[in-house]
């Protein structure tokens, strides 16, 4: 249980509940190893070796925190809880026991305690700041391996709304951001069971990667492969394409390049792009798909059978229309990975 005491009026920083040894390589290290030039900044700031989740006391943020705790356990990383708002952390309205006089347990306290009971072997660090949420979360994203944020939920069939804070952070964060829909459960990322098998032992659902072959960034591909590997899950890579609008041709004239030839060429590029990653992650089953159609629509369909959907965002640019659609409507958590 996190130590108790009177928090600073500005920031609280509680000691870890337990500090397990971190093992294995991060996905960034795998990316560097797969690149021809491995002399690029191999030394990563040790502060990035955490999973950070934004906490605001809502049900959506608690569901996101539980997802982040599972991800931290899978990666054997500490979990950092961050409460950011224009004011101090909101006090919980439920009576507490064994709390010092004059102190009311906050939503951040309660989240840390609940996660500690649910994940007793996890190293949990809880912090709060009075800085506004968006700049505080953007700063946290630059110092963590993955930032996790919750959505605001509607019904599963109608999709879900995403708050302005989550969109603003995902649009500008320097590192991957995972948006978790409200109501997401541990069983939702695993294959359904029908024979009485405990859901916690069922295989993980596939990780789906939406890949633009015009920008097949190592950071994006490495994140998807590594995420599938830590789950022992299959990776399904989807590339979508459409014919460019004809320019300079009279109506009825054929567009240069037969569609079948174009598709064959894209299959070849996709296979070649993934080949070094297959060698890097030989135990990860990989399937490939080239689909004619718009990426948002096709990846939304793929999300119905996925445990995580991974998409990219070019550094210095905002979210694409397809990424916006995926974040708002995908039926599984969505990871947005910035890349050059």
C-alpha positions as CSV (number, residue, x, y, z in Angstrom):
1,X,0.0,0.0,0.0
2,X,1.4,3.5,-0.8
3,X,2.8,5.3,2.2
4,X,0.5,7.8,3.8
5,X,1.3,11.3,4.8
6,X,0.4,14.9,4.1
7,X,1.1,15.6,0.5
8,X,2.9,18.7,-0.8
9,X,0.4,21.4,-2.0
10,X,2.0,21.0,-5.4
11,X,3.3,17.5,-6.0
12,X,3.1,14.1,-4.4
13,X,5.7,11.4,-5.2
14,X,5.2,8.1,-3.5
15,X,7.8,5.5,-3.3
16,X,7.3,2.3,-5.3
17,X,5.4,-0.5,-3.7
18,X,7.8,-3.1,-5.0
19,X,10.7,-2.9,-7.4
20,X,11.1,-6.0,-9.6
21,X,14.2,-6.3,-11.8
22,X,13.5,-5.1,-15.3
23,X,14.5,-7.6,-17.9
24,X,14.3,-7.8,-21.7
25,X,14.7,-5.1,-24.3
26,X,12.3,-2.3,-25.0
27,X,10.7,-2.0,-28.4
28,X,13.0,1.1,-29.0
29,X,16.0,-1.1,-28.5
30,X,14.6,-3.6,-30.9
31,X,14.1,-0.8,-33.5
32,X,17.7,0.3,-33.1
33,X,19.0,-3.3,-33.4
34,X,17.0,-3.7,-36.7
35,X,18.4,-0.5,-38.2
36,X,21.5,-0.6,-40.3
37,X,23.0,2.3,-38.3
38,X,22.9,1.4,-34.7
39,X,25.1,4.3,-33.6
40,X,22.0,6.5,-33.2
41,X,21.3,7.5,-29.5
42,X,21.2,3.9,-28.2
43,X,21.4,5.2,-24.6
44,X,17.8,5.9,-23.6
45,X,16.9,8.0,-20.6
46,X,16.2,5.5,-17.8
47,X,13.1,7.5,-17.0
48,X,11.4,6.3,-20.2
49,X,11.4,2.7,-18.8
50,X,7.9,3.1,-17.4
51,X,4.3,2.9,-18.4
52,X,2.4,6.1,-17.5
53,X,-1.4,6.5,-17.2
54,X,-3.4,9.6,-16.7
55,X,-5.8,9.5,-13.7
56,X,-8.7,11.9,-13.2
57,X,-11.0,9.8,-11.0
58,X,-13.4,8.8,-13.8
59,X,-14.4,5.2,-14.6
60,X,-12.7,5.5,-17.9
61,X,-9.4,6.5,-16.4
62,X,-9.6,3.6,-13.9
63,X,-10.2,1.1,-16.7
64,X,-7.2,2.6,-18.6
65,X,-5.1,2.3,-15.4
66,X,-6.0,-1.4,-15.1
67,X,-5.0,-1.9,-18.8
68,X,-1.8,0.0,-18.2
69,X,-1.0,-2.1,-15.1
70,X,-1.4,-5.3,-17.2
71,X,0.9,-3.8,-19.9
72,X,3.5,-2.8,-17.3
73,X,3.4,-6.4,-15.9
74,X,3.8,-7.8,-19.4
75,X,6.8,-5.6,-20.0
76,X,8.2,-5.9,-16.5
77,X,8.2,-2.1,-16.1
78,X,7.1,0.2,-13.3
79,X,3.6,1.8,-13.6
80,X,3.4,5.6,-13.0
81,X,0.0,7.1,-12.1
82,X,-0.3,10.8,-12.9
83,X,-3.1,13.1,-11.8
84,X,-3.0,16.4,-13.6
85,X,-5.6,19.2,-13.4
86,X,-5.9,23.0,-13.0
87,X,-6.4,22.4,-9.2
88,X,-5.4,19.8,-6.6
89,X,-6.4,16.2,-6.8
90,X,-10.1,15.7,-6.3
91,X,-10.9,14.2,-2.9
92,X,-12.8,11.0,-2.8
93,X,-16.3,11.2,-1.2
94,X,-16.3,7.7,0.3
95,X,-15.4,7.5,4.0
96,X,-11.9,6.1,4.7
97,X,-10.5,4.1,7.5
98,X,-7.0,4.2,8.9
99,X,-6.4,7.7,7.4
100,X,-4.6,10.4,9.4
101,X,-6.8,13.1,10.9
102,X,-7.4,16.0,8.5
103,X,-6.6,13.9,5.4
104,X,-9.0,12.6,2.8
105,X,-7.9,10.0,0.4
106,X,-7.9,11.3,-3.2
107,X,-8.9,9.7,-6.4
108,X,-5.2,9.1,-7.1
109,X,-4.7,7.4,-3.7
110,X,-7.6,5.1,-4.3
111,X,-6.4,4.2,-7.8
112,X,-3.0,3.3,-6.5
113,X,-4.5,1.2,-3.7
114,X,-6.9,-0.6,-6.0
115,X,-4.1,-1.4,-8.5
116,X,-1.8,-2.5,-5.7
117,X,-4.4,-5.1,-4.5
118,X,-5.1,-6.2,-8.1
119,X,-1.4,-6.4,-9.1
120,X,0.6,-7.0,-5.9
121,X,3.9,-7.6,-7.7
122,X,3.8,-4.3,-9.6
123,X,6.0,-1.3,-8.9
124,X,3.5,1.6,-8.7
125,X,4.5,5.3,-8.4
126,X,1.7,7.8,-7.9
127,X,2.2,11.5,-8.6
128,X,-0.1,14.6,-8.8
129,X,0.5,18.0,-10.2
130,X,-1.5,21.2,-10.4
131,X,-0.3,21.8,-14.0
132,X,-3.0,21.8,-16.6
133,X,-3.7,18.3,-17.9
134,X,-2.6,18.6,-21.5
135,X,0.9,20.1,-21.0
136,X,1.4,17.8,-17.9
137,X,0.5,14.7,-19.9
138,X,2.6,15.8,-22.9
139,X,5.6,16.3,-20.6
140,X,5.0,12.9,-19.0
141,X,4.7,11.3,-22.5
142,X,8.2,12.5,-23.3
143,X,9.6,10.7,-20.2
144,X,7.8,7.4,-20.5
145,X,7.8,4.4,-22.8
146,X,4.0,4.5,-23.4
147,X,1.4,6.9,-22.1
148,X,-2.1,5.4,-21.5
149,X,-5.3,7.5,-21.5
150,X,-9.0,6.6,-21.0
151,X,-11.9,7.5,-23.3
152,X,-15.4,8.4,-22.4
153,X,-17.7,5.5,-23.1
154,X,-20.9,5.0,-25.0
155,X,-22.3,1.7,-26.2
156,X,-20.1,-0.8,-27.9
157,X,-22.1,-0.8,-31.1
158,X,-22.2,3.0,-31.3
159,X,-18.5,3.5,-30.7
160,X,-17.2,5.7,-28.0
161,X,-16.4,9.4,-27.5
162,X,-12.8,10.5,-26.7
163,X,-12.3,13.5,-24.5
164,X,-10.6,16.7,-25.7
165,X,-7.6,16.1,-23.4
166,X,-7.0,12.6,-24.8
167,X,-7.2,13.9,-28.4
168,X,-4.9,16.8,-27.8
169,X,-2.3,14.7,-26.1
170,X,-2.5,11.9,-28.7
171,X,-2.2,14.6,-31.5
172,X,1.2,15.9,-30.1
173,X,2.8,13.3,-27.8
174,X,6.5,12.5,-28.5
175,X,6.0,8.8,-27.6
176,X,3.3,6.2,-28.2
177,X,-0.1,6.9,-26.7
178,X,-2.7,4.1,-26.1
179,X,-6.3,5.2,-25.8
180,X,-8.4,2.6,-23.9
181,X,-12.2,2.7,-24.2
182,X,-14.3,2.7,-21.0
183,X,-15.4,-0.7,-20.0
184,X,-12.3,-2.5,-21.4
185,X,-11.7,-5.7,-19.3
186,X,-8.7,-8.1,-19.1
187,X,-10.8,-10.8,-20.8
188,X,-11.4,-8.5,-23.8
189,X,-7.8,-8.8,-25.0
190,X,-7.9,-12.6,-25.0
191,X,-9.5,-15.2,-27.2
192,X,-13.0,-16.2,-26.0
193,X,-13.3,-19.4,-24.0
194,X,-16.2,-21.8,-24.1
195,X,-15.0,-24.9,-22.2
196,X,-14.6,-23.5,-18.7
197,X,-11.0,-22.4,-19.3
198,X,-10.1,-19.4,-17.1
199,X,-10.0,-16.3,-19.3
200,X,-6.7,-15.3,-17.8
201,X,-5.0,-18.3,-19.4
202,X,-6.6,-17.9,-22.9
203,X,-4.3,-16.9,-25.8
204,X,-4.2,-13.2,-26.6
205,X,-6.1,-11.8,-29.6
206,X,-3.9,-10.6,-32.5
207,X,-2.2,-7.2,-32.5
208,X,-3.2,-5.4,-35.7
209,X,-0.8,-3.0,-37.4
210,X,-2.1,-0.5,-40.0
211,X,0.9,0.1,-42.2
212,X,1.4,2.8,-44.9
213,X,4.0,1.5,-47.3
214,X,4.9,5.0,-48.4
215,X,6.2,5.6,-44.8
216,X,7.0,2.2,-43.3
217,X,8.7,3.6,-40.2
218,X,10.9,1.4,-38.0
219,X,9.5,3.0,-34.8
220,X,5.9,2.0,-35.8
221,X,6.8,-1.5,-37.0
222,X,9.1,-2.2,-34.0
223,X,6.4,-1.2,-31.5
224,X,3.9,-3.5,-33.1
225,X,6.2,-6.5,-33.3
226,X,7.4,-6.0,-29.7
227,X,3.9,-5.6,-28.4
228,X,2.8,-8.9,-30.1
229,X,6.0,-10.6,-28.7
230,X,5.4,-9.7,-25.1
231,X,1.9,-11.1,-25.4
232,X,2.9,-14.2,-27.4
233,X,0.2,-13.0,-29.7
234,X,0.0,-13.1,-33.5
235,X,0.6,-9.9,-35.5
236,X,-1.7,-9.1,-38.4
237,X,-0.3,-6.4,-40.7
238,X,-2.8,-4.6,-42.9
239,X,-2.0,-2.3,-45.8
240,X,-4.9,-0.5,-47.6
241,X,-4.7,1.2,-50.9
242,X,-6.9,3.0,-53.4
243,X,-6.3,4.1,-57.0
244,X,-5.2,7.7,-57.4
245,X,-7.7,10.0,-59.1
246,X,-7.0,10.2,-62.9
247,X,-5.4,13.5,-64.0
248,X,-4.9,14.5,-67.6
249,X,-6.9,11.6,-69.0
250,X,-10.2,11.9,-70.9
251,X,-13.3,10.2,-69.4
252,X,-13.3,6.5,-70.3
253,X,-9.5,6.3,-70.8
254,X,-7.8,3.6,-68.7
255,X,-5.7,4.6,-65.8
256,X,-2.0,3.5,-66.3
257,X,-1.2,0.4,-64.4
258,X,-3.6,-2.5,-64.0
259,X,-5.1,-2.7,-60.5
260,X,-3.9,-6.4,-60.2
261,X,-0.4,-5.3,-61.1
262,X,-0.5,-2.5,-58.5
263,X,-1.7,-4.9,-55.8
264,X,1.0,-7.4,-56.7
265,X,3.6,-4.7,-56.3
266,X,2.2,-3.7,-52.9
267,X,2.3,-7.3,-51.7
268,X,6.0,-7.5,-52.8
269,X,6.8,-4.2,-50.9
270,X,5.0,-5.3,-47.8
271,X,6.7,-8.7,-47.7
272,X,10.1,-7.1,-48.2
273,X,9.5,-4.5,-45.5
274,X,8.5,-7.1,-42.9
275,X,11.2,-9.6,-43.7
276,X,13.9,-8.2,-41.4
277,X,11.4,-8.0,-38.6
278,X,10.3,-11.6,-39.0
279,X,14.0,-12.5,-38.5
280,X,14.2,-10.3,-35.4
281,X,11.0,-11.8,-33.9
282,X,11.1,-15.4,-35.2
283,X,8.6,-16.7,-32.6
284,X,5.9,-14.1,-33.5
285,X,3.3,-15.4,-36.1
286,X,2.8,-12.8,-38.7
287,X,0.1,-12.5,-41.3
288,X,-0.2,-9.9,-44.0
289,X,-3.1,-8.4,-45.9
290,X,-3.4,-6.0,-48.7
291,X,-6.9,-4.6,-49.1
292,X,-8.4,-2.2,-51.5
293,X,-10.2,0.5,-49.6
294,X,-9.9,3.4,-47.2
295,X,-7.7,2.7,-44.1
296,X,-10.1,3.9,-41.5
297,X,-12.9,1.6,-42.7
298,X,-10.8,-1.5,-43.2
299,X,-8.9,-1.1,-39.9
300,X,-12.1,-0.6,-38.0
301,X,-13.3,-3.9,-39.3
302,X,-10.0,-5.5,-38.2
303,X,-10.3,-4.0,-34.7
304,X,-13.3,-6.3,-34.1
305,X,-11.0,-9.2,-33.9
306,X,-8.0,-7.5,-32.3
307,X,-6.6,-7.1,-28.8
308,X,-4.8,-3.9,-29.8
309,X,-4.8,-1.8,-32.9
310,X,-1.5,0.0,-33.8
311,X,-1.4,3.0,-36.1
312,X,1.1,5.7,-36.8
313,X,1.4,9.5,-36.8
314,X,4.2,11.4,-38.5
315,X,6.2,13.6,-36.1
316,X,5.3,17.2,-36.4
317,X,1.9,16.4,-37.9
318,X,-1.4,15.9,-36.3
319,X,-3.6,12.9,-36.4
320,X,-4.8,11.8,-39.8
321,X,-8.5,11.4,-40.6
322,X,-8.1,7.6,-40.4
323,X,-6.4,7.8,-37.0
324,X,-9.2,10.0,-35.7
325,X,-11.8,7.5,-36.9
326,X,-9.9,4.6,-35.3
327,X,-9.5,6.4,-31.9
328,X,-13.2,7.3,-31.8
329,X,-14.7,4.0,-33.0
330,X,-12.3,1.0,-32.7
331,X,-13.6,-1.8,-30.6
332,X,-10.2,-2.4,-28.9
333,X,-7.5,-0.1,-27.5
334,X,-5.7,2.0,-30.1
335,X,-1.9,2.7,-29.9
336,X,-0.8,5.8,-31.9
337,X,3.0,5.7,-32.5
338,X,4.8,8.9,-33.6
339,X,7.5,8.4,-36.2
340,X,9.7,10.4,-38.5
